[in-house]
């Protein structure tokens, strides 16, 4: 088995990241009262599910074989993760504090350490979308031992065919995912016994409740790793059907929630936690289909789409960056745009492009210099 490190850059998946970021942005920025029949855009929040599935896929592609073989320096791995996420996060936390210096020291500290999600009073205070970084960072911690364990499962029967070893590995992954669900459930039960309230926090905002999204991405990544020449997947028809199945799962979950009055109303339904996993499962199938060349891969691989993907992290965070006690960057831009453009579809597009310009500036002035210069220096020293 070759341990040659795959390229970090897969243009179509970088473009897919841009799509997921745009979904989240439009879900936040669009005036929903003006949507009319365009209700699916209200499910832009499911772009987070796609982000998590994409992380699972990419980490599997880049790290599975290397962690399974013990060929990765944990220090280098964690330094790379830190310099990918923390510089821009810290910059925006301090910038928000400078614009509105009434946040407590504890609030700022929890955001700097990405632990704010565990404190209800700080969870959505400085920059609400940052809660997902807490989940993402928790996944980074799980990756080394999880991949080492799954690699041991895969190697346990070296004489078995690739297909059988893959199946056993996927079963072990499913068991781990179910165990995470059990942890989330038990934490919820303990919390209910202590507080008397039913809280969805453990399902929505912890890596245990959200591991299913990452797990679906890992499963798709394992299939891509172990069946790179599969005609069923790599053919135009196979890739198209995989993508179509992913879109269908996403649509079915969204339609089911909408038919029950939206995500908040549907949340009390007994099947909600099952149906909600379809967004991540659908995302993983979309990723696998596009990775294998499904229709749409060409568009997502264009320079514009790839560039939008590269600045997507900055876009995701800056949209809620505070300029004062009341307004975020998006609020100010939206108010100015809607004063000139009165058709909501055109206004939303203009808002997206203008906030993306701010994100691009932060990407080039903060995110990339910190990663390439400071990060490279620390990693070289390690």
DRENMI-919972 format. One record per residue (C-alpha): residue in one letter; chain; x, y, z. Coordinates in steps of 0.25 Angstrom, whole numbers. Layout:
N
[atom "A"; "A"; [X; Y; Z]];
...
! end
This chain:
382
[atom "X"; "A"; [0; 0; 0]];
[atom "X"; "A"; [6; 13; -4]];
[atom "X"; "A"; [7; 24; 6]];
[atom "X"; "A"; [10; 35; -4]];
[atom "X"; "A"; [2; 47; 1]];
[atom "X"; "A"; [-9; 51; -9]];
[atom "X"; "A"; [-10; 66; -13]];
[atom "X"; "A"; [-17; 75; -3]];
[atom "X"; "A"; [-24; 82; -15]];
[atom "X"; "A"; [-36; 75; -22]];
[atom "X"; "A"; [-42; 86; -30]];
[atom "X"; "A"; [-56; 81; -31]];
[atom "X"; "A"; [-57; 79; -16]];
[atom "X"; "A"; [-51; 93; -14]];
[atom "X"; "A"; [-63; 98; -23]];
[atom "X"; "A"; [-72; 89; -15]];
[atom "X"; "A"; [-68; 96; -2]];
[atom "X"; "A"; [-71; 109; -9]];
[atom "X"; "A"; [-85; 103; -11]];
[atom "X"; "A"; [-87; 99; 3]];
[atom "X"; "A"; [-82; 113; 8]];
[atom "X"; "A"; [-92; 120; -2]];
[atom "X"; "A"; [-103; 111; 3]];
[atom "X"; "A"; [-101; 116; 18]];
[atom "X"; "A"; [-99; 130; 14]];
[atom "X"; "A"; [-112; 131; 6]];
[atom "X"; "A"; [-119; 124; 17]];
[atom "X"; "A"; [-115; 135; 26]];
[atom "X"; "A"; [-115; 147; 17]];
[atom "X"; "A"; [-128; 146; 9]];
[atom "X"; "A"; [-141; 152; 13]];
[atom "X"; "A"; [-149; 140; 15]];
[atom "X"; "A"; [-162; 147; 14]];
[atom "X"; "A"; [-159; 151; -1]];
[atom "X"; "A"; [-155; 136; -5]];
[atom "X"; "A"; [-169; 132; -9]];
[atom "X"; "A"; [-167; 118; -15]];
[atom "X"; "A"; [-152; 118; -13]];
[atom "X"; "A"; [-154; 111; 1]];
[atom "X"; "A"; [-142; 102; -1]];
[atom "X"; "A"; [-132; 113; 1]];
[atom "X"; "A"; [-137; 113; 16]];
[atom "X"; "A"; [-130; 100; 17]];
[atom "X"; "A"; [-116; 107; 14]];
[atom "X"; "A"; [-112; 103; 28]];
[atom "X"; "A"; [-110; 89; 23]];
[atom "X"; "A"; [-98; 94; 16]];
[atom "X"; "A"; [-92; 92; 30]];
[atom "X"; "A"; [-95; 77; 28]];
[atom "X"; "A"; [-88; 77; 15]];
[atom "X"; "A"; [-76; 84; 21]];
[atom "X"; "A"; [-75; 73; 31]];
[atom "X"; "A"; [-77; 62; 21]];
[atom "X"; "A"; [-66; 69; 12]];
[atom "X"; "A"; [-56; 69; 24]];
[atom "X"; "A"; [-59; 54; 26]];
[atom "X"; "A"; [-56; 51; 11]];
[atom "X"; "A"; [-43; 60; 10]];
[atom "X"; "A"; [-37; 55; 23]];
[atom "X"; "A"; [-39; 41; 19]];
[atom "X"; "A"; [-33; 43; 6]];
[atom "X"; "A"; [-21; 51; 12]];
[atom "X"; "A"; [-19; 44; 25]];
[atom "X"; "A"; [-25; 30; 26]];
[atom "X"; "A"; [-14; 21; 21]];
[atom "X"; "A"; [-3; 30; 27]];
[atom "X"; "A"; [-10; 30; 41]];
[atom "X"; "A"; [-13; 15; 40]];
[atom "X"; "A"; [2; 13; 37]];
[atom "X"; "A"; [6; 22; 48]];
[atom "X"; "A"; [14; 31; 38]];
[atom "X"; "A"; [9; 44; 43]];
[atom "X"; "A"; [15; 54; 53]];
[atom "X"; "A"; [4; 57; 62]];
[atom "X"; "A"; [11; 71; 65]];
[atom "X"; "A"; [11; 74; 51]];
[atom "X"; "A"; [-3; 70; 48]];
[atom "X"; "A"; [-9; 78; 60]];
[atom "X"; "A"; [0; 90; 56]];
[atom "X"; "A"; [-6; 90; 42]];
[atom "X"; "A"; [-20; 89; 47]];
[atom "X"; "A"; [-17; 101; 57]];
[atom "X"; "A"; [-11; 110; 46]];
[atom "X"; "A"; [-23; 106; 37]];
[atom "X"; "A"; [-34; 111; 46]];
[atom "X"; "A"; [-28; 120; 58]];
[atom "X"; "A"; [-22; 132; 51]];
[atom "X"; "A"; [-34; 137; 44]];
[atom "X"; "A"; [-43; 133; 56]];
[atom "X"; "A"; [-35; 140; 66]];
[atom "X"; "A"; [-34; 153; 57]];
[atom "X"; "A"; [-49; 154; 56]];
[atom "X"; "A"; [-51; 151; 71]];
[atom "X"; "A"; [-42; 163; 74]];
[atom "X"; "A"; [-48; 171; 63]];
[atom "X"; "A"; [-62; 169; 68]];
[atom "X"; "A"; [-57; 172; 83]];
[atom "X"; "A"; [-51; 185; 78]];
[atom "X"; "A"; [-64; 189; 71]];
[atom "X"; "A"; [-72; 185; 83]];
[atom "X"; "A"; [-63; 184; 95]];
[atom "X"; "A"; [-74; 179; 105]];
[atom "X"; "A"; [-72; 165; 103]];
[atom "X"; "A"; [-67; 158; 116]];
[atom "X"; "A"; [-52; 153; 117]];
[atom "X"; "A"; [-58; 139; 119]];
[atom "X"; "A"; [-66; 141; 106]];
[atom "X"; "A"; [-54; 145; 98]];
[atom "X"; "A"; [-46; 134; 104]];
[atom "X"; "A"; [-56; 123; 100]];
[atom "X"; "A"; [-56; 128; 86]];
[atom "X"; "A"; [-41; 128; 85]];
[atom "X"; "A"; [-40; 114; 90]];
[atom "X"; "A"; [-52; 109; 82]];
[atom "X"; "A"; [-60; 105; 94]];
[atom "X"; "A"; [-71; 115; 94]];
[atom "X"; "A"; [-81; 104; 90]];
[atom "X"; "A"; [-80; 98; 103]];
[atom "X"; "A"; [-85; 111; 110]];
[atom "X"; "A"; [-100; 115; 107]];
[atom "X"; "A"; [-97; 129; 110]];
[atom "X"; "A"; [-86; 130; 100]];
[atom "X"; "A"; [-90; 121; 89]];
[atom "X"; "A"; [-95; 131; 80]];
[atom "X"; "A"; [-90; 144; 85]];
[atom "X"; "A"; [-78; 149; 77]];
[atom "X"; "A"; [-79; 141; 64]];
[atom "X"; "A"; [-91; 131; 64]];
[atom "X"; "A"; [-85; 122; 52]];
[atom "X"; "A"; [-72; 120; 60]];
[atom "X"; "A"; [-80; 109; 68]];
[atom "X"; "A"; [-77; 99; 56]];
[atom "X"; "A"; [-62; 101; 58]];
[atom "X"; "A"; [-63; 95; 72]];
[atom "X"; "A"; [-69; 83; 65]];
[atom "X"; "A"; [-59; 83; 54]];
[atom "X"; "A"; [-47; 84; 64]];
[atom "X"; "A"; [-53; 72; 72]];
[atom "X"; "A"; [-53; 64; 59]];
[atom "X"; "A"; [-39; 67; 57]];
[atom "X"; "A"; [-36; 61; 71]];
[atom "X"; "A"; [-43; 49; 67]];
[atom "X"; "A"; [-36; 46; 54]];
[atom "X"; "A"; [-23; 41; 58]];
[atom "X"; "A"; [-28; 30; 68]];
[atom "X"; "A"; [-40; 27; 59]];
[atom "X"; "A"; [-32; 25; 46]];
[atom "X"; "A"; [-22; 16; 54]];
[atom "X"; "A"; [-33; 7; 59]];
[atom "X"; "A"; [-40; 6; 46]];
[atom "X"; "A"; [-27; 3; 39]];
[atom "X"; "A"; [-24; -8; 49]];
[atom "X"; "A"; [-38; -14; 46]];
[atom "X"; "A"; [-35; -13; 31]];
[atom "X"; "A"; [-22; -20; 33]];
[atom "X"; "A"; [-27; -31; 42]];
[atom "X"; "A"; [-31; -40; 30]];
[atom "X"; "A"; [-19; -37; 20]];
[atom "X"; "A"; [-23; -49; 11]];
[atom "X"; "A"; [-38; -44; 9]];
[atom "X"; "A"; [-41; -37; -4]];
[atom "X"; "A"; [-41; -22; -4]];
[atom "X"; "A"; [-56; -22; -5]];
[atom "X"; "A"; [-58; -30; 8]];
[atom "X"; "A"; [-48; -22; 16]];
[atom "X"; "A"; [-55; -9; 12]];
[atom "X"; "A"; [-68; -15; 16]];
[atom "X"; "A"; [-63; -19; 30]];
[atom "X"; "A"; [-56; -5; 31]];
[atom "X"; "A"; [-69; 2; 28]];
[atom "X"; "A"; [-77; -7; 38]];
[atom "X"; "A"; [-67; -3; 49]];
[atom "X"; "A"; [-68; 12; 45]];
[atom "X"; "A"; [-84; 10; 46]];
[atom "X"; "A"; [-82; 4; 59]];
[atom "X"; "A"; [-74; 16; 64]];
[atom "X"; "A"; [-84; 26; 58]];
[atom "X"; "A"; [-95; 19; 66]];
[atom "X"; "A"; [-87; 19; 79]];
[atom "X"; "A"; [-85; 34; 77]];
[atom "X"; "A"; [-100; 35; 75]];
[atom "X"; "A"; [-101; 27; 88]];
[atom "X"; "A"; [-92; 37; 95]];
[atom "X"; "A"; [-100; 49; 91]];
[atom "X"; "A"; [-113; 42; 95]];
[atom "X"; "A"; [-108; 39; 109]];
[atom "X"; "A"; [-102; 53; 111]];
[atom "X"; "A"; [-116; 58; 108]];
[atom "X"; "A"; [-122; 49; 118]];
[atom "X"; "A"; [-113; 52; 129]];
[atom "X"; "A"; [-115; 67; 126]];
[atom "X"; "A"; [-130; 65; 126]];
[atom "X"; "A"; [-129; 58; 140]];
[atom "X"; "A"; [-121; 69; 145]];
[atom "X"; "A"; [-128; 81; 139]];
[atom "X"; "A"; [-142; 76; 136]];
[atom "X"; "A"; [-141; 81; 122]];
[atom "X"; "A"; [-139; 74; 108]];
[atom "X"; "A"; [-128; 81; 100]];
[atom "X"; "A"; [-124; 78; 86]];
[atom "X"; "A"; [-110; 84; 89]];
[atom "X"; "A"; [-104; 70; 90]];
[atom "X"; "A"; [-109; 66; 76]];
[atom "X"; "A"; [-107; 79; 69]];
[atom "X"; "A"; [-94; 85; 74]];
[atom "X"; "A"; [-85; 73; 79]];
[atom "X"; "A"; [-76; 64; 71]];
[atom "X"; "A"; [-84; 52; 76]];
[atom "X"; "A"; [-97; 57; 71]];
[atom "X"; "A"; [-91; 62; 58]];
[atom "X"; "A"; [-82; 50; 55]];
[atom "X"; "A"; [-91; 44; 45]];
[atom "X"; "A"; [-88; 55; 35]];
[atom "X"; "A"; [-73; 53; 37]];
[atom "X"; "A"; [-75; 38; 37]];
[atom "X"; "A"; [-83; 38; 23]];
[atom "X"; "A"; [-71; 46; 18]];
[atom "X"; "A"; [-61; 37; 23]];
[atom "X"; "A"; [-69; 25; 17]];
[atom "X"; "A"; [-69; 32; 3]];
[atom "X"; "A"; [-54; 35; 5]];
[atom "X"; "A"; [-51; 20; 8]];
[atom "X"; "A"; [-59; 16; -4]];
[atom "X"; "A"; [-51; 26; -13]];
[atom "X"; "A"; [-38; 21; -7]];
[atom "X"; "A"; [-41; 6; -8]];
[atom "X"; "A"; [-48; 6; -22]];
[atom "X"; "A"; [-41; 17; -30]];
[atom "X"; "A"; [-43; 9; -43]];
[atom "X"; "A"; [-57; 4; -41]];
[atom "X"; "A"; [-65; 5; -54]];
[atom "X"; "A"; [-78; 6; -46]];
[atom "X"; "A"; [-74; 19; -39]];
[atom "X"; "A"; [-64; 25; -49]];
[atom "X"; "A"; [-73; 23; -61]];
[atom "X"; "A"; [-81; 35; -66]];
[atom "X"; "A"; [-94; 28; -62]];
[atom "X"; "A"; [-89; 23; -49]];
[atom "X"; "A"; [-84; 37; -45]];
[atom "X"; "A"; [-97; 43; -49]];
[atom "X"; "A"; [-105; 33; -42]];
[atom "X"; "A"; [-97; 35; -29]];
[atom "X"; "A"; [-99; 50; -30]];
[atom "X"; "A"; [-114; 49; -33]];
[atom "X"; "A"; [-115; 40; -21]];
[atom "X"; "A"; [-109; 50; -12]];
[atom "X"; "A"; [-117; 61; -17]];
[atom "X"; "A"; [-130; 53; -15]];
[atom "X"; "A"; [-126; 49; -1]];
[atom "X"; "A"; [-124; 64; 2]];
[atom "X"; "A"; [-137; 68; -4]];
[atom "X"; "A"; [-145; 57; 3]];
[atom "X"; "A"; [-140; 61; 16]];
[atom "X"; "A"; [-143; 76; 13]];
[atom "X"; "A"; [-157; 73; 8]];
[atom "X"; "A"; [-160; 65; 20]];
[atom "X"; "A"; [-156; 76; 29]];
[atom "X"; "A"; [-164; 86; 21]];
[atom "X"; "A"; [-176; 78; 21]];
[atom "X"; "A"; [-176; 78; 36]];
[atom "X"; "A"; [-175; 93; 37]];
[atom "X"; "A"; [-160; 95; 36]];
[atom "X"; "A"; [-148; 90; 43]];
[atom "X"; "A"; [-152; 95; 57]];
[atom "X"; "A"; [-166; 89; 57]];
[atom "X"; "A"; [-161; 76; 51]];
[atom "X"; "A"; [-150; 75; 62]];
[atom "X"; "A"; [-160; 69; 72]];
[atom "X"; "A"; [-164; 58; 62]];
[atom "X"; "A"; [-159; 44; 66]];
[atom "X"; "A"; [-152; 42; 53]];
[atom "X"; "A"; [-145; 56; 52]];
[atom "X"; "A"; [-131; 50; 57]];
[atom "X"; "A"; [-132; 40; 46]];
[atom "X"; "A"; [-137; 49; 35]];
[atom "X"; "A"; [-127; 60; 38]];
[atom "X"; "A"; [-116; 50; 36]];
[atom "X"; "A"; [-120; 49; 21]];
[atom "X"; "A"; [-114; 63; 19]];
[atom "X"; "A"; [-100; 58; 22]];
[atom "X"; "A"; [-102; 45; 15]];
[atom "X"; "A"; [-107; 52; 3]];
[atom "X"; "A"; [-95; 62; 3]];
[atom "X"; "A"; [-85; 50; 4]];
[atom "X"; "A"; [-91; 44; -9]];
[atom "X"; "A"; [-91; 57; -16]];
[atom "X"; "A"; [-76; 58; -12]];
[atom "X"; "A"; [-73; 44; -17]];
[atom "X"; "A"; [-81; 47; -30]];
[atom "X"; "A"; [-74; 60; -33]];
[atom "X"; "A"; [-60; 54; -29]];
[atom "X"; "A"; [-63; 43; -40]];
[atom "X"; "A"; [-67; 54; -50]];
[atom "X"; "A"; [-82; 55; -50]];
[atom "X"; "A"; [-89; 66; -57]];
[atom "X"; "A"; [-86; 79; -50]];
[atom "X"; "A"; [-72; 75; -47]];
[atom "X"; "A"; [-67; 84; -58]];
[atom "X"; "A"; [-74; 96; -53]];
[atom "X"; "A"; [-69; 94; -39]];
[atom "X"; "A"; [-55; 93; -44]];
[atom "X"; "A"; [-54; 106; -51]];
[atom "X"; "A"; [-45; 117; -46]];
[atom "X"; "A"; [-56; 125; -41]];
[atom "X"; "A"; [-63; 114; -33]];
[atom "X"; "A"; [-49; 109; -28]];
[atom "X"; "A"; [-46; 123; -23]];
[atom "X"; "A"; [-59; 124; -17]];
[atom "X"; "A"; [-56; 111; -9]];
[atom "X"; "A"; [-42; 117; -5]];
[atom "X"; "A"; [-49; 129; 2]];
[atom "X"; "A"; [-61; 121; 7]];
[atom "X"; "A"; [-55; 120; 21]];
[atom "X"; "A"; [-53; 135; 22]];
[atom "X"; "A"; [-67; 137; 16]];
[atom "X"; "A"; [-74; 128; 26]];
[atom "X"; "A"; [-68; 135; 38]];
[atom "X"; "A"; [-68; 150; 33]];
[atom "X"; "A"; [-83; 150; 30]];
[atom "X"; "A"; [-86; 151; 45]];
[atom "X"; "A"; [-74; 159; 49]];
[atom "X"; "A"; [-79; 171; 57]];
[atom "X"; "A"; [-76; 185; 53]];
[atom "X"; "A"; [-84; 190; 66]];
[atom "X"; "A"; [-93; 186; 76]];
[atom "X"; "A"; [-105; 184; 66]];
[atom "X"; "A"; [-99; 182; 52]];
[atom "X"; "A"; [-91; 171; 46]];
[atom "X"; "A"; [-83; 172; 33]];
[atom "X"; "A"; [-95; 166; 25]];
[atom "X"; "A"; [-105; 175; 32]];
[atom "X"; "A"; [-98; 188; 28]];
[atom "X"; "A"; [-96; 183; 13]];
[atom "X"; "A"; [-110; 177; 12]];
[atom "X"; "A"; [-116; 191; 17]];
[atom "X"; "A"; [-108; 198; 7]];
[atom "X"; "A"; [-111; 189; -5]];
[atom "X"; "A"; [-126; 188; -2]];
[atom "X"; "A"; [-127; 203; -2]];
[atom "X"; "A"; [-123; 202; -17]];
[atom "X"; "A"; [-128; 189; -22]];
[atom "X"; "A"; [-142; 185; -19]];
[atom "X"; "A"; [-143; 171; -25]];
[atom "X"; "A"; [-139; 161; -14]];
[atom "X"; "A"; [-132; 151; -23]];
[atom "X"; "A"; [-123; 162; -29]];
[atom "X"; "A"; [-121; 169; -16]];
[atom "X"; "A"; [-116; 155; -9]];
[atom "X"; "A"; [-106; 153; -21]];
[atom "X"; "A"; [-101; 167; -19]];
[atom "X"; "A"; [-99; 165; -4]];
[atom "X"; "A"; [-92; 152; -6]];
[atom "X"; "A"; [-82; 158; -16]];
[atom "X"; "A"; [-79; 170; -7]];
[atom "X"; "A"; [-77; 161; 6]];
[atom "X"; "A"; [-69; 152; -2]];
[atom "X"; "A"; [-60; 163; -6]];
[atom "X"; "A"; [-58; 166; 9]];
[atom "X"; "A"; [-55; 151; 11]];
[atom "X"; "A"; [-45; 151; -1]];
[atom "X"; "A"; [-38; 163; 6]];
[atom "X"; "A"; [-37; 155; 19]];
[atom "X"; "A"; [-33; 143; 12]];
[atom "X"; "A"; [-21; 150; 6]];
[atom "X"; "A"; [-17; 159; 17]];
[atom "X"; "A"; [-19; 150; 29]];
[atom "X"; "A"; [-22; 136; 26]];
[atom "X"; "A"; [-12; 132; 16]];
[atom "X"; "A"; [0; 140; 21]];
[atom "X"; "A"; [-2; 133; 35]];
[atom "X"; "A"; [-3; 120; 29]];
[atom "X"; "A"; [8; 120; 19]];
[atom "X"; "A"; [18; 129; 27]];
[atom "X"; "A"; [16; 127; 42]];
[atom "X"; "A"; [10; 113; 40]];
[atom "X"; "A"; [21; 108; 31]];
[atom "X"; "A"; [31; 114; 41]];
[atom "X"; "A"; [25; 107; 53]];
[atom "X"; "A"; [24; 94; 45]];
[atom "X"; "A"; [38; 94; 40]];
[atom "X"; "A"; [43; 96; 54]];
[atom "X"; "A"; [35; 84; 59]];
! end
